[in-house]
Amino acid sequence: MTQVRVGLLGFSAKGSWAVVGHLPYFLSDAGKAKYTITALAGSSLEAAQEAIEVYKLPPTTTAHGSPESLAADGNVDLVVVSVKTPHQYAVTKPILEAGKSVFVEWCFGNGLAESEELAALARAKGVKTMIGTQGRQASAVQTAKQLVQDGAIGRVLYTELSSTAALWGPTTDGKVTWQLQKKNGASMLEVYGGHLMECFSTVVGEFASLNATLINTVPHLAVVDPNASRSPGAPAKTVAKDTPDQILIQGTLVSGAAASIHMGSDLTADMMGTSSLWKIQGEKGRITLRNPTNGAIHVTDAEVVLEQIGVDGSVKVTETIPCPTSTYHTNIARAWDRFATGQPGVDYPTFETGVIRKRFLEAIEKSAATGQRTGYQTYL
Ligand SMILES: NC(=O)c1ccc[n+]([C@@H]2O[C@H](COP(=O)([O-])OP(=O)(O)OC[C@H]3O[C@@H](n4cnc5c(N)ncnc54)[C@H](O)[C@@H]3O)[C@@H](O)[C@H]2O)c1
């Protein structure tokens, strides 16, 4: 297999999500079998050179000081873009214009218009794309998808997902305050809603129509040190938030099933105490995914329980289905493996998937603002 030549963007020597989330795969034996790092772009040429040295990348790796310079590198087939949401459009566009394949971290542009423009450009250039919603690869999600497809619970009648998220209040450690403001396009609805909906739609499909309620219950977050104490106390500083931390969605799925989702922010700035519970009820049984200590099923394990109902309505079998462990590392590694050989939009999420996800988020905002039932287009 010819290795894909990879250019990295957003892999700072000082550390970043990409260094934690993506670099381990590209430096692993499995990653090296399919991909080879040939270039890295930093916010300056010096920053790129420093990152190549710090992460001990191959000495042949070319340093670039701008996205345009990386885009012009003839030794690069694919660029991995992992910068903060407000900067994603500007750095991705020149790479697409140069006809290179691109991965962009979620939230895949600031708002729907940027995502649509990037997706249209990628399509016009005929390049391969992927977005950073790795939850599709989570073992529990894939297991539930297979059970539904195999008819283990029969026709799905309703599904109910409840999940709590850290980071959006009532307290914050002060490190990710850019994600509290609507203007940055990476609020709880966009980040958490996008990741969770990737998991949700993989198993039960998209909504045909929905009603949503969005509430900003904590417009000012207390800045606390999560290592100091979990007791409320009286923090001296607060930071403003103009985005919702309680998200309620109800509707009908394309399959005809009823669906209800609640996402709520957790109590603290640290990751303790969050949880998720997702029930998928069918004519012949029920699948339950649960994690009592972490709501983020796109980056953690969830237990999958299958209950099958006898003809008299009694629960005949209850079994916990074994799933391989799932972390952001395993899920991201699976995504890159599938990007190399899998079917776009099925085995991994593409820019087109990202546009559909953004439309879903926009539909939620529209319904919440107008009180109207609304739908969204699930194709480009
Ligand atoms: N998929 C997931 O589960 C997951 C988890 C965490 C973060 N993320 C996403 O990852 C992305 C990156 O987040 P982060 O917190 O690491 O951001 P960051 O800003 O900390 O790191 C990105 C790095 O890119 C550099 N950079 C910025 N502009 C650049 C440019 N034009 N050229 C080259 N380098 C440039 C920055 O200097 C910075 O060092 C965000 O979109 C975030 O939402 C995804």
The ligand as an SDF file (V2000), in Angstrom:
LIG
                    3D

 44 48  0  0  0  0  0  0  0  0999 V2000
  -12.3890   15.6810   18.2940 N   0  0  0  0  0  0  0  0  0  0  0  0
  -12.2930   15.9600   19.5790 C   0  0  0  0  0  0  0  0  0  0  0  0
  -12.7290   15.1650   20.4300 O   0  0  0  0  0  0  0  0  0  0  0  0
  -11.6310   17.2500   20.0080 C   0  0  0  0  0  0  0  0  0  0  0  0
  -11.1650   17.4170   21.3140 C   0  0  0  0  0  0  0  0  0  0  0  0
  -10.5510   18.6150   21.6640 C   0  0  0  0  0  0  0  0  0  0  0  0
  -10.4170   19.6370   20.7230 C   0  0  0  0  0  0  0  0  0  0  0  0
  -10.9020   19.4520   19.4680 N   0  0  0  0  0  0  0  0  0  0  0  0
  -10.7920   20.5140   18.4440 C   0  0  0  0  0  0  0  0  0  0  0  0
   -9.4440   20.6160   18.0170 O   0  0  0  0  0  0  0  0  0  0  0  0
   -9.2010   21.9130   17.4790 C   0  0  0  0  0  0  0  0  0  0  0  0
   -7.9040   22.4860   18.0160 C   0  0  0  0  0  0  0  0  0  0  0  0
   -8.0640   22.7770   19.3810 O   0  0  0  0  0  0  0  0  0  0  0  0
   -6.8210   23.1990   20.3000 P   0  0  0  0  0  0  0  0  0  0  0  0
   -7.4230   23.4740   21.6340 O   0  0  0  0  0  0  0  0  0  0  0  0
   -5.7320   22.2200   20.2040 O   0  0  0  0  0  0  0  0  0  0  0  0
   -6.3730   24.5420   19.6180 O   0  0  0  0  0  0  0  0  0  0  0  0
   -5.0340   25.3200   19.9330 P   0  0  0  0  0  0  0  0  0  0  0  0
   -5.2420   26.7290   19.4740 O   0  0  0  0  0  0  0  0  0  0  0  0
   -4.6190   25.0910   21.3500 O   0  0  0  0  0  0  0  0  0  0  0  0
   -3.9420   24.5900   19.0470 O   0  0  0  0  0  0  0  0  0  0  0  0
   -3.8480   24.7790   17.6900 C   0  0  0  0  0  0  0  0  0  0  0  0
   -2.4240   25.1980   17.3450 C   0  0  0  0  0  0  0  0  0  0  0  0
   -2.4540   25.6000   15.9960 O   0  0  0  0  0  0  0  0  0  0  0  0
   -1.6570   26.7650   15.8480 C   0  0  0  0  0  0  0  0  0  0  0  0
   -2.1490   27.5700   14.7400 N   0  0  0  0  0  0  0  0  0  0  0  0
   -3.1230   28.4840   14.7610 C   0  0  0  0  0  0  0  0  0  0  0  0
   -3.2570   29.0380   13.5310 N   0  0  0  0  0  0  0  0  0  0  0  0
   -2.3310   28.4510   12.7430 C   0  0  0  0  0  0  0  0  0  0  0  0
   -1.9660   28.6060   11.3870 C   0  0  0  0  0  0  0  0  0  0  0  0
   -2.5640   29.4930   10.6050 N   0  0  0  0  0  0  0  0  0  0  0  0
   -0.9850   27.8250   10.9070 N   0  0  0  0  0  0  0  0  0  0  0  0
   -0.3910   26.9290   11.6880 C   0  0  0  0  0  0  0  0  0  0  0  0
   -0.6660   26.7510   12.9890 N   0  0  0  0  0  0  0  0  0  0  0  0
   -1.6380   27.5070   13.5150 C   0  0  0  0  0  0  0  0  0  0  0  0
   -1.8280   27.5130   17.1470 C   0  0  0  0  0  0  0  0  0  0  0  0
   -0.7040   28.3440   17.3720 O   0  0  0  0  0  0  0  0  0  0  0  0
   -1.9100   26.4100   18.1500 C   0  0  0  0  0  0  0  0  0  0  0  0
   -0.6300   26.1070   18.6300 O   0  0  0  0  0  0  0  0  0  0  0  0
  -10.4530   22.7480   17.8250 C   0  0  0  0  0  0  0  0  0  0  0  0
  -11.2880   22.8110   16.7180 O   0  0  0  0  0  0  0  0  0  0  0  0
  -11.1280   21.9250   18.9220 C   0  0  0  0  0  0  0  0  0  0  0  0
  -12.5110   22.1580   18.9720 O   0  0  0  0  0  0  0  0  0  0  0  0
  -11.4950   18.2790   19.0970 C   0  0  0  0  0  0  0  0  0  0  0  0
  1  2  1  0
  2  3  2  0
  2  4  1  0
  4  5  1  0
  4 44  2  0
  5  6  2  0
  6  7  1  0
  7  8  2  0
  8  9  1  0
  8 44  1  0
  9 10  1  0
  9 42  1  0
 10 11  1  0
 11 12  1  0
 11 40  1  0
 12 13  1  0
 13 14  1  0
 14 15  2  0
 14 16  1  0
 14 17  1  0
 17 18  1  0
 18 19  2  0
 18 20  1  0
 18 21  1  0
 21 22  1  0
 22 23  1  0
 23 24  1  0
 23 38  1  0
 24 25  1  0
 25 26  1  0
 25 36  1  0
 26 27  1  0
 26 35  1  0
 27 28  2  0
 28 29  1  0
 29 30  1  0
 29 35  2  0
 30 31  1  0
 30 32  2  0
 32 33  1  0
 33 34  2  0
 34 35  1  0
 36 37  1  0
 36 38  1  0
 38 39  1  0
 40 41  1  0
 40 42  1  0
 42 43  1  0
M  CHG  2   8   1  16  -1
M  END
$$$$
